[in-house]
Amino acid sequence: MSSMSLKPGVISGNDYQTLLAACKDGGYALPAVNVVGTDSINAVMEAAAKNNADVIVQLSNGGAQFYAGKGMPDSFEAKVLGAVSAARHVHLLAEHYGICVVLHTDHADKKLIPWIEALLDHGEAFYKETGKPLFTSHMLDLSAEEIDFNLSESARLLKRMVKIDMSIEIELGVTGGEEDGVGSDEVDNDKLYTQPEDCLKAWELLSPIGHFSLAASFGNVHGVYKPGNVQLRPEILQASQALVQSTHNTGANPLDLVFHGGSGSEKAKIEEAIGYGVFKMNIDTDTQFAFAEGSGKFVFENEKAFKHQIDPEDGTPYKKFYDPRKWLRAGEEAMIARLDEAFTDLKSTGKSLAVKKSEELAA
């Protein structure tokens, strides 16, 4: 087993930082895929195993609520318990897929701070029970607030997280568009670009406390827009890295950077961003569409089976077509195909750090 090998399963703490260092040193990044149920979680893990790659599974508050079931009456409790249930699902199965999985929650703005605090309550209990945190990291997205509040709240929560081997993701500058009730399409253009001085401020406050990753905006927008509407400027990331490096005499690319709104982005811009220390690219819109397109194609091709249990003309039974395992699987397969493309774009195919069973036996 090489020194860079990690035990397959959900990773956290030092193992998470080992994986991030491998990404940055190796010039690749991991797709971070928003999930809403076991179908999408399993598809992400299957795609990672197929590509011999590690991956980031993440839940928004809305995805967590959906995971718990739309029929649950208390929406706050559903957001908490759905996230806990999804995390336990991944903890149970990830090791058996033979990959390393980073478990993360996405975009929690000011009104969702109580959601993060409730998840930390569960995370602390899980840590006491297992010696591991429930999630690898949580995102606190206070980019719409004043920077001093953003950073002080991030510091307050990071102090709690480090006690259970967790990391935090923060955002500086605003990612355009809207995702699960967080964000807005009406954002001043200058706010779509983070200032390097703000990144330095975050480094100086948070790095003495514990590990943090940074979603620094460089024109990112959630969703897919027609060409020309989104002007990505990855050179902003380069300037931020250079300022921290020169001020604190660090190694190259000291910040662990996150690329939000990755769906539909130009491949050349993705490659450039990875060169500036991006280890994680969020992909949600494209994987949602892939799942819908795959399952929809199956429905359209077998239209009669979704109108009749038995063919009204010749009596053919259609159970093998309307069985949810058929059309949900078609969605999973299409999502996996889109993730094949993402792993290729991010250059992470074949680079899993998870030690394989054959290596384990040899060791």
Contacts in CASP RR format, 6 or more apart in sequence:
PFRMAT RR
TARGET T0000
AUTHOR 0000-0000-0000
METHOD contacts of the structure
MODEL  1
MSSMSLKPGVISGNDYQTLLAACKDGGYALPAVNVVGTDSINAVMEAAAK
NNADVIVQLSNGGAQFYAGKGMPDSFEAKVLGAVSAARHVHLLAEHYGIC
VVLHTDHADKKLIPWIEALLDHGEAFYKETGKPLFTSHMLDLSAEEIDFN
LSESARLLKRMVKIDMSIEIELGVTGGEEDGVGSDEVDNDKLYTQPEDCL
KAWELLSPIGHFSLAASFGNVHGVYKPGNVQLRPEILQASQALVQSTHNT
GANPLDLVFHGGSGSEKAKIEEAIGYGVFKMNIDTDTQFAFAEGSGKFVF
ENEKAFKHQIDPEDGTPYKKFYDPRKWLRAGEEAMIARLDEAFTDLKSTG
KSLAVKKSEELAA
1 355 0 8 1.000
1 359 0 8 1.000
1 360 0 8 1.000
1 363 0 8 1.000
4 18 0 8 1.000
4 22 0 8 1.000
4 353 0 8 1.000
5 353 0 8 1.000
5 354 0 8 1.000
5 355 0 8 1.000
5 359 0 8 1.000
6 15 0 8 1.000
6 18 0 8 1.000
6 19 0 8 1.000
6 100 0 8 1.000
6 353 0 8 1.000
6 354 0 8 1.000
6 355 0 8 1.000
7 15 0 8 1.000
7 95 0 8 1.000
7 354 0 8 1.000
7 355 0 8 1.000
8 94 0 8 1.000
8 95 0 8 1.000
8 97 0 8 1.000
8 98 0 8 1.000
8 99 0 8 1.000
8 100 0 8 1.000
8 354 0 8 1.000
8 355 0 8 1.000
9 91 0 8 1.000
9 94 0 8 1.000
9 95 0 8 1.000
9 97 0 8 1.000
9 98 0 8 1.000
9 99 0 8 1.000
9 100 0 8 1.000
9 101 0 8 1.000
9 354 0 8 1.000
10 87 0 8 1.000
10 90 0 8 1.000
10 91 0 8 1.000
10 94 0 8 1.000
10 101 0 8 1.000
10 102 0 8 1.000
10 103 0 8 1.000
10 132 0 8 1.000
10 136 0 8 1.000
11 19 0 8 1.000
11 100 0 8 1.000
11 101 0 8 1.000
11 102 0 8 1.000
11 136 0 8 1.000
12 132 0 8 1.000
12 133 0 8 1.000
12 135 0 8 1.000
12 136 0 8 1.000
12 165 0 8 1.000
12 166 0 8 1.000
12 167 0 8 1.000
13 133 0 8 1.000
13 136 0 8 1.000
13 165 0 8 1.000
13 166 0 8 1.000
13 167 0 8 1.000
13 211 0 8 1.000
14 165 0 8 1.000
15 100 0 8 1.000
16 102 0 8 1.000
16 136 0 8 1.000
16 137 0 8 1.000
16 167 0 8 1.000
16 211 0 8 1.000
17 167 0 8 1.000
17 211 0 8 1.000
18 353 0 8 1.000
19 30 0 8 1.000
19 54 0 8 1.000
19 100 0 8 1.000
19 102 0 8 1.000
19 353 0 8 1.000
20 213 0 8 1.000
20 256 0 8 1.000
20 279 0 8 1.000
22 351 0 8 1.000
22 353 0 8 1.000
23 29 0 8 1.000
23 30 0 8 1.000
23 279 0 8 1.000
23 348 0 8 1.000
24 253 0 8 1.000
24 256 0 8 1.000
24 277 0 8 1.000
24 279 0 8 1.000
26 351 0 8 1.000
27 274 0 8 1.000
27 275 0 8 1.000
27 347 0 8 1.000
28 274 0 8 1.000
28 346 0 8 1.000
28 347 0 8 1.000
28 348 0 8 1.000
28 351 0 8 1.000
29 259 0 8 1.000
29 274 0 8 1.000
29 278 0 8 1.000
29 279 0 8 1.000
29 280 0 8 1.000
29 281 0 8 1.000
29 346 0 8 1.000
29 347 0 8 1.000
29 348 0 8 1.000
30 53 0 8 1.000
30 54 0 8 1.000
30 55 0 8 1.000
30 56 0 8 1.000
30 102 0 8 1.000
30 279 0 8 1.000
30 280 0 8 1.000
30 281 0 8 1.000
30 346 0 8 1.000
30 348 0 8 1.000
31 55 0 8 1.000
31 56 0 8 1.000
31 281 0 8 1.000
31 283 0 8 1.000
31 339 0 8 1.000
31 342 0 8 1.000
31 343 0 8 1.000
31 346 0 8 1.000
31 348 0 8 1.000
32 55 0 8 1.000
32 56 0 8 1.000
32 57 0 8 1.000
32 58 0 8 1.000
32 102 0 8 1.000
32 104 0 8 1.000
32 106 0 8 1.000
32 258 0 8 1.000
32 280 0 8 1.000
32 281 0 8 1.000
32 282 0 8 1.000
32 283 0 8 1.000
33 40 0 8 1.000
33 44 0 8 1.000
33 55 0 8 1.000
33 56 0 8 1.000
33 57 0 8 1.000
33 58 0 8 1.000
33 283 0 8 1.000
33 284 0 8 1.000
33 287 0 8 1.000
33 339 0 8 1.000
34 40 0 8 1.000
34 58 0 8 1.000
34 59 0 8 1.000
34 60 0 8 1.000
34 63 0 8 1.000
34 106 0 8 1.000
34 282 0 8 1.000
34 284 0 8 1.000
34 287 0 8 1.000
34 288 0 8 1.000
35 41 0 8 1.000
35 44 0 8 1.000
35 57 0 8 1.000
35 58 0 8 1.000
35 59 0 8 1.000
35 63 0 8 1.000
35 67 0 8 1.000
35 86 0 8 1.000
36 59 0 8 1.000
36 62 0 8 1.000
36 63 0 8 1.000
36 66 0 8 1.000
36 67 0 8 1.000
37 63 0 8 1.000
37 66 0 8 1.000
37 67 0 8 1.000
37 86 0 8 1.000
38 89 0 8 1.000
39 291 0 8 1.000
39 328 0 8 1.000
39 331 0 8 1.000
39 332 0 8 1.000
40 287 0 8 1.000
40 291 0 8 1.000
40 332 0 8 1.000
40 335 0 8 1.000
41 57 0 8 1.000
41 86 0 8 1.000
41 89 0 8 1.000
41 90 0 8 1.000
42 93 0 8 1.000
42 332 0 8 1.000
43 291 0 8 1.000
43 331 0 8 1.000
43 332 0 8 1.000
43 333 0 8 1.000
43 335 0 8 1.000
43 336 0 8 1.000
43 339 0 8 1.000
44 55 0 8 1.000
44 57 0 8 1.000
44 335 0 8 1.000
44 339 0 8 1.000
45 55 0 8 1.000
45 57 0 8 1.000
45 90 0 8 1.000
45 93 0 8 1.000
45 94 0 8 1.000
45 97 0 8 1.000
45 99 0 8 1.000
45 101 0 8 1.000
46 97 0 8 1.000
46 332 0 8 1.000
46 336 0 8 1.000
47 55 0 8 1.000
47 335 0 8 1.000
47 336 0 8 1.000
47 339 0 8 1.000
47 340 0 8 1.000
47 343 0 8 1.000
48 54 0 8 1.000
48 55 0 8 1.000
48 97 0 8 1.000
48 99 0 8 1.000
48 101 0 8 1.000
48 339 0 8 1.000
48 343 0 8 1.000
48 352 0 8 1.000
49 97 0 8 1.000
49 98 0 8 1.000
49 99 0 8 1.000
50 336 0 8 1.000
50 340 0 8 1.000
51 339 0 8 1.000
51 340 0 8 1.000
51 343 0 8 1.000
51 348 0 8 1.000
51 349 0 8 1.000
51 350 0 8 1.000
52 349 0 8 1.000
52 350 0 8 1.000
52 351 0 8 1.000
52 352 0 8 1.000
53 99 0 8 1.000
53 343 0 8 1.000
53 348 0 8 1.000
53 349 0 8 1.000
53 350 0 8 1.000
53 351 0 8 1.000
53 352 0 8 1.000
54 99 0 8 1.000
54 100 0 8 1.000
54 101 0 8 1.000
54 102 0 8 1.000
54 348 0 8 1.000
54 351 0 8 1.000
54 352 0 8 1.000
54 353 0 8 1.000
54 354 0 8 1.000
55 99 0 8 1.000
55 100 0 8 1.000
55 101 0 8 1.000
55 102 0 8 1.000
56 101 0 8 1.000
56 102 0 8 1.000
56 103 0 8 1.000
56 104 0 8 1.000
56 280 0 8 1.000
57 90 0 8 1.000
57 101 0 8 1.000
57 102 0 8 1.000
57 103 0 8 1.000
57 104 0 8 1.000
58 103 0 8 1.000
58 104 0 8 1.000
58 105 0 8 1.000
58 106 0 8 1.000
58 139 0 8 1.000
58 282 0 8 1.000
59 67 0 8 1.000
59 82 0 8 1.000
59 83 0 8 1.000
59 86 0 8 1.000
59 104 0 8 1.000
59 105 0 8 1.000
59 106 0 8 1.000
60 105 0 8 1.000
60 106 0 8 1.000
60 107 0 8 1.000
60 179 0 8 1.000
60 180 0 8 1.000
60 182 0 8 1.000
61 79 0 8 1.000
61 83 0 8 1.000
61 105 0 8 1.000
61 107 0 8 1.000
61 108 0 8 1.000
61 112 0 8 1.000
61 115 0 8 1.000
61 180 0 8 1.000
61 182 0 8 1.000
62 79 0 8 1.000
62 180 0 8 1.000
63 180 0 8 1.000
64 78 0 8 1.000
64 79 0 8 1.000
64 80 0 8 1.000
64 82 0 8 1.000
64 83 0 8 1.000
64 86 0 8 1.000
64 105 0 8 1.000
65 72 0 8 1.000
65 75 0 8 1.000
65 78 0 8 1.000
65 79 0 8 1.000
65 82 0 8 1.000
67 82 0 8 1.000
67 83 0 8 1.000
67 85 0 8 1.000
67 86 0 8 1.000
68 77 0 8 1.000
68 78 0 8 1.000
68 79 0 8 1.000
68 81 0 8 1.000
68 82 0 8 1.000
68 85 0 8 1.000
69 78 0 8 1.000
69 82 0 8 1.000
71 78 0 8 1.000
72 78 0 8 1.000
72 81 0 8 1.000
76 114 0 8 1.000
76 115 0 8 1.000
76 118 0 8 1.000
79 115 0 8 1.000
80 115 0 8 1.000
80 118 0 8 1.000
80 119 0 8 1.000
80 122 0 8 1.000
83 105 0 8 1.000
83 119 0 8 1.000
83 135 0 8 1.000
84 119 0 8 1.000
84 122 0 8 1.000
84 134 0 8 1.000
87 103 0 8 1.000
87 134 0 8 1.000
87 135 0 8 1.000
88 134 0 8 1.000
90 101 0 8 1.000
90 103 0 8 1.000
91 103 0 8 1.000
91 132 0 8 1.000
91 134 0 8 1.000
94 100 0 8 1.000
94 101 0 8 1.000
98 352 0 8 1.000
98 354 0 8 1.000
98 356 0 8 1.000
98 357 0 8 1.000
99 352 0 8 1.000
99 354 0 8 1.000
100 352 0 8 1.000
100 353 0 8 1.000
100 354 0 8 1.000
102 136 0 8 1.000
102 137 0 8 1.000
103 134 0 8 1.000
103 135 0 8 1.000
103 136 0 8 1.000
103 137 0 8 1.000
104 135 0 8 1.000
104 136 0 8 1.000
104 137 0 8 1.000
104 138 0 8 1.000
104 139 0 8 1.000
104 169 0 8 1.000
105 116 0 8 1.000
105 119 0 8 1.000
105 135 0 8 1.000
105 137 0 8 1.000
105 138 0 8 1.000
105 139 0 8 1.000
106 139 0 8 1.000
106 179 0 8 1.000
106 180 0 8 1.000
106 282 0 8 1.000
107 139 0 8 1.000
107 141 0 8 1.000
107 179 0 8 1.000
107 180 0 8 1.000
107 182 0 8 1.000
107 183 0 8 1.000
108 115 0 8 1.000
108 116 0 8 1.000
108 138 0 8 1.000
108 139 0 8 1.000
108 140 0 8 1.000
108 141 0 8 1.000
108 182 0 8 1.000
109 141 0 8 1.000
109 142 0 8 1.000
109 144 0 8 1.000
109 182 0 8 1.000
109 183 0 8 1.000
110 142 0 8 1.000
110 144 0 8 1.000
110 145 0 8 1.000
112 182 0 8 1.000
113 140 0 8 1.000
113 153 0 8 1.000
113 157 0 8 1.000
116 138 0 8 1.000
116 140 0 8 1.000
116 157 0 8 1.000
117 157 0 8 1.000
119 134 0 8 1.000
119 135 0 8 1.000
119 138 0 8 1.000
120 138 0 8 1.000
120 157 0 8 1.000
120 160 0 8 1.000
120 161 0 8 1.000
120 164 0 8 1.000
122 134 0 8 1.000
123 133 0 8 1.000
123 134 0 8 1.000
123 135 0 8 1.000
123 164 0 8 1.000
124 163 0 8 1.000
124 164 0 8 1.000
126 132 0 8 1.000
126 133 0 8 1.000
126 134 0 8 1.000
127 133 0 8 1.000
127 134 0 8 1.000
127 164 0 8 1.000
127 165 0 8 1.000
132 165 0 8 1.000
133 161 0 8 1.000
133 164 0 8 1.000
133 165 0 8 1.000
133 166 0 8 1.000
135 166 0 8 1.000
136 166 0 8 1.000
136 167 0 8 1.000
137 161 0 8 1.000
137 166 0 8 1.000
137 167 0 8 1.000
137 168 0 8 1.000
137 169 0 8 1.000
137 213 0 8 1.000
138 157 0 8 1.000
138 161 0 8 1.000
138 166 0 8 1.000
138 168 0 8 1.000
138 169 0 8 1.000
139 168 0 8 1.000
139 169 0 8 1.000
139 170 0 8 1.000
139 171 0 8 1.000
139 215 0 8 1.000
140 153 0 8 1.000
140 154 0 8 1.000
140 157 0 8 1.000
140 168 0 8 1.000
140 169 0 8 1.000
140 170 0 8 1.000
141 170 0 8 1.000
141 171 0 8 1.000
141 182 0 8 1.000
141 215 0 8 1.000
142 149 0 8 1.000
142 150 0 8 1.000
142 153 0 8 1.000
142 154 0 8 1.000
142 170 0 8 1.000
142 171 0 8 1.000
143 150 0 8 1.000
143 171 0 8 1.000
143 172 0 8 1.000
143 173 0 8 1.000
143 174 0 8 1.000
143 175 0 8 1.000
143 215 0 8 1.000
143 217 0 8 1.000
144 174 0 8 1.000
144 183 0 8 1.000
147 172 0 8 1.000
147 198 0 8 1.000
147 201 0 8 1.000
150 170 0 8 1.000
150 172 0 8 1.000
151 170 0 8 1.000
151 201 0 8 1.000
151 202 0 8 1.000
151 205 0 8 1.000
151 206 0 8 1.000
152 205 0 8 1.000
154 168 0 8 1.000
154 170 0 8 1.000
154 202 0 8 1.000
154 205 0 8 1.000
154 206 0 8 1.000
154 212 0 8 1.000
155 205 0 8 1.000
155 206 0 8 1.000
155 209 0 8 1.000
157 168 0 8 1.000
158 168 0 8 1.000
158 206 0 8 1.000
158 209 0 8 1.000
158 210 0 8 1.000
158 212 0 8 1.000
159 209 0 8 1.000
161 167 0 8 1.000
161 168 0 8 1.000
162 209 0 8 1.000
162 210 0 8 1.000
162 211 0 8 1.000
167 210 0 8 1.000
167 211 0 8 1.000
167 212 0 8 1.000
167 213 0 8 1.000
168 206 0 8 1.000
168 211 0 8 1.000
168 212 0 8 1.000
168 213 0 8 1.000
169 212 0 8 1.000
169 213 0 8 1.000
169 214 0 8 1.000
169 215 0 8 1.000
169 258 0 8 1.000
170 202 0 8 1.000
170 206 0 8 1.000
170 212 0 8 1.000
170 213 0 8 1.000
170 214 0 8 1.000
170 215 0 8 1.000
171 214 0 8 1.000
171 215 0 8 1.000
171 216 0 8 1.000
171 217 0 8 1.000
171 260 0 8 1.000
172 194 0 8 1.000
172 195 0 8 1.000
172 198 0 8 1.000
172 199 0 8 1.000
172 202 0 8 1.000
172 214 0 8 1.000
172 215 0 8 1.000
172 216 0 8 1.000
172 217 0 8 1.000
173 191 0 8 1.000
173 192 0 8 1.000
173 193 0 8 1.000
173 194 0 8 1.000
173 198 0 8 1.000
173 216 0 8 1.000
173 217 0 8 1.000
174 183 0 8 1.000
174 187 0 8 1.000
174 191 0 8 1.000
174 192 0 8 1.000
174 217 0 8 1.000
175 183 0 8 1.000
175 192 0 8 1.000
175 215 0 8 1.000
175 217 0 8 1.000
175 219 0 8 1.000
175 220 0 8 1.000
175 221 0 8 1.000
175 222 0 8 1.000
175 260 0 8 1.000
175 261 0 8 1.000
176 183 0 8 1.000
176 184 0 8 1.000
176 185 0 8 1.000
176 187 0 8 1.000
176 192 0 8 1.000
176 217 0 8 1.000
176 219 0 8 1.000
176 220 0 8 1.000
176 221 0 8 1.000
176 222 0 8 1.000
177 183 0 8 1.000
177 184 0 8 1.000
177 185 0 8 1.000
177 187 0 8 1.000
177 221 0 8 1.000
177 222 0 8 1.000
177 223 0 8 1.000
178 184 0 8 1.000
178 185 0 8 1.000
178 222 0 8 1.000
179 222 0 8 1.000
179 223 0 8 1.000
179 284 0 8 1.000
183 222 0 8 1.000
191 217 0 8 1.000
192 217 0 8 1.000
192 218 0 8 1.000
192 219 0 8 1.000
192 220 0 8 1.000
192 221 0 8 1.000
193 217 0 8 1.000
193 218 0 8 1.000
193 219 0 8 1.000
193 233 0 8 1.000
193 236 0 8 1.000
194 216 0 8 1.000
194 217 0 8 1.000
194 218 0 8 1.000
194 236 0 8 1.000
194 240 0 8 1.000
196 236 0 8 1.000
196 239 0 8 1.000
196 240 0 8 1.000
196 242 0 8 1.000
196 243 0 8 1.000
197 243 0 8 1.000
199 214 0 8 1.000
199 216 0 8 1.000
199 240 0 8 1.000
199 243 0 8 1.000
199 244 0 8 1.000
199 255 0 8 1.000
200 240 0 8 1.000
200 243 0 8 1.000
200 244 0 8 1.000
200 247 0 8 1.000
202 212 0 8 1.000
202 214 0 8 1.000
203 244 0 8 1.000
203 248 0 8 1.000
203 254 0 8 1.000
203 255 0 8 1.000
204 248 0 8 1.000
206 212 0 8 1.000
211 256 0 8 1.000
212 256 0 8 1.000
213 256 0 8 1.000
213 257 0 8 1.000
213 258 0 8 1.000
213 279 0 8 1.000
213 280 0 8 1.000
214 255 0 8 1.000
214 256 0 8 1.000
214 257 0 8 1.000
214 258 0 8 1.000
215 257 0 8 1.000
215 258 0 8 1.000
215 259 0 8 1.000
215 260 0 8 1.000
216 236 0 8 1.000
216 237 0 8 1.000
216 240 0 8 1.000
216 255 0 8 1.000
216 257 0 8 1.000
216 258 0 8 1.000
217 260 0 8 1.000
218 232 0 8 1.000
218 233 0 8 1.000
218 234 0 8 1.000
218 235 0 8 1.000
218 236 0 8 1.000
218 237 0 8 1.000
218 273 0 8 1.000
219 230 0 8 1.000
219 231 0 8 1.000
219 232 0 8 1.000
219 233 0 8 1.000
220 230 0 8 1.000
220 232 0 8 1.000
220 259 0 8 1.000
220 260 0 8 1.000
220 261 0 8 1.000
220 262 0 8 1.000
221 229 0 8 1.000
221 230 0 8 1.000
221 261 0 8 1.000
222 260 0 8 1.000
222 261 0 8 1.000
222 263 0 8 1.000
222 284 0 8 1.000
222 285 0 8 1.000
223 261 0 8 1.000
223 263 0 8 1.000
223 264 0 8 1.000
223 284 0 8 1.000
223 285 0 8 1.000
224 263 0 8 1.000
224 264 0 8 1.000
224 285 0 8 1.000
224 286 0 8 1.000
224 289 0 8 1.000
230 265 0 8 1.000
232 265 0 8 1.000
232 266 0 8 1.000
232 269 0 8 1.000
232 273 0 8 1.000
234 269 0 8 1.000
234 272 0 8 1.000
234 273 0 8 1.000
234 276 0 8 1.000
237 257 0 8 1.000
237 273 0 8 1.000
237 276 0 8 1.000
237 277 0 8 1.000
237 278 0 8 1.000
238 276 0 8 1.000
240 255 0 8 1.000
240 257 0 8 1.000
241 252 0 8 1.000
241 253 0 8 1.000
241 254 0 8 1.000
241 255 0 8 1.000
241 257 0 8 1.000
241 276 0 8 1.000
241 277 0 8 1.000
244 250 0 8 1.000
244 254 0 8 1.000
244 255 0 8 1.000
245 251 0 8 1.000
245 252 0 8 1.000
245 253 0 8 1.000
245 254 0 8 1.000
248 254 0 8 1.000
253 275 0 8 1.000
253 276 0 8 1.000
253 277 0 8 1.000
255 277 0 8 1.000
256 277 0 8 1.000
256 279 0 8 1.000
257 273 0 8 1.000
257 276 0 8 1.000
257 277 0 8 1.000
257 278 0 8 1.000
257 279 0 8 1.000
257 280 0 8 1.000
258 278 0 8 1.000
258 279 0 8 1.000
258 280 0 8 1.000
258 281 0 8 1.000
258 282 0 8 1.000
259 265 0 8 1.000
259 270 0 8 1.000
259 273 0 8 1.000
259 278 0 8 1.000
259 280 0 8 1.000
259 281 0 8 1.000
259 282 0 8 1.000
260 282 0 8 1.000
261 281 0 8 1.000
261 282 0 8 1.000
261 283 0 8 1.000
261 284 0 8 1.000
261 285 0 8 1.000
262 270 0 8 1.000
262 281 0 8 1.000
262 282 0 8 1.000
262 283 0 8 1.000
263 283 0 8 1.000
263 284 0 8 1.000
263 285 0 8 1.000
263 286 0 8 1.000
263 287 0 8 1.000
264 285 0 8 1.000
264 286 0 8 1.000
267 345 0 8 1.000
270 281 0 8 1.000
270 345 0 8 1.000
270 346 0 8 1.000
271 347 0 8 1.000
273 281 0 8 1.000
274 346 0 8 1.000
274 347 0 8 1.000
281 342 0 8 1.000
281 346 0 8 1.000
283 339 0 8 1.000
283 342 0 8 1.000
286 338 0 8 1.000
286 342 0 8 1.000
287 335 0 8 1.000
287 338 0 8 1.000
287 339 0 8 1.000
290 331 0 8 1.000
290 334 0 8 1.000
290 335 0 8 1.000
290 337 0 8 1.000
290 338 0 8 1.000
291 331 0 8 1.000
291 332 0 8 1.000
291 334 0 8 1.000
291 335 0 8 1.000
292 331 0 8 1.000
293 331 0 8 1.000
293 334 0 8 1.000
294 330 0 8 1.000
294 331 0 8 1.000
294 333 0 8 1.000
294 334 0 8 1.000
295 327 0 8 1.000
295 328 0 8 1.000
295 330 0 8 1.000
295 331 0 8 1.000
295 334 0 8 1.000
296 327 0 8 1.000
296 330 0 8 1.000
296 331 0 8 1.000
297 330 0 8 1.000
297 334 0 8 1.000
298 326 0 8 1.000
298 327 0 8 1.000
298 330 0 8 1.000
298 331 0 8 1.000
299 306 0 8 1.000
299 327 0 8 1.000
302 318 0 8 1.000
302 321 0 8 1.000
304 311 0 8 1.000
304 318 0 8 1.000
305 318 0 8 1.000
305 321 0 8 1.000
305 322 0 8 1.000
306 321 0 8 1.000
306 322 0 8 1.000
308 318 0 8 1.000
309 317 0 8 1.000
309 318 0 8 1.000
309 319 0 8 1.000
309 322 0 8 1.000
310 316 0 8 1.000
310 317 0 8 1.000
310 318 0 8 1.000
311 317 0 8 1.000
311 318 0 8 1.000
320 326 0 8 1.000
321 327 0 8 1.000
343 349 0 8 1.000
355 363 0 8 1.000
END
